[in-house]
Amino acid sequence: MMGKLEMLILMVMIALSLGCGGGGAESPSADELTVRGRLTDVKAASLLEVESITVETETGESFLLEADNRIFSGFTPSHLREHMLQGNLVTVTFHQEGERLVLNDVLD
């Protein structure tokens, strides 16, 4: 089983290789990472602001992503909790700031 550091390195390498491909779509920045999985925790700062979420991948890796009390269009804490309770997959993009993983965006 891969540790968090190895998984992070692997995701960075994948993001970099995908970012090098041609295409009409805007490429994510080199420091932006993507994970797809199920929400296992949602912490709210208010009715609209997300404090943090935890995403677990199919391989069992868990990522605590801090949202810094941001508002995500279409993804209120209650909407995210619905996804968590129903077990729906989400795709999240994030970046690393020191030891913290900071949430950039959430997609269905």
PyMOL commands that set and color helices and strands:
alter all, ss='L'
color gray80, all
select helices_A, chain A and resi 4-19+77-86
alter helices_A, ss='H'
color red, helices_A
select strands_A, chain A and resi 33-44+50-56+62-70+89-97+100-107
alter strands_A, ss='S'
color yellow, strands_A
deselect
rebuild
show_as cartoon
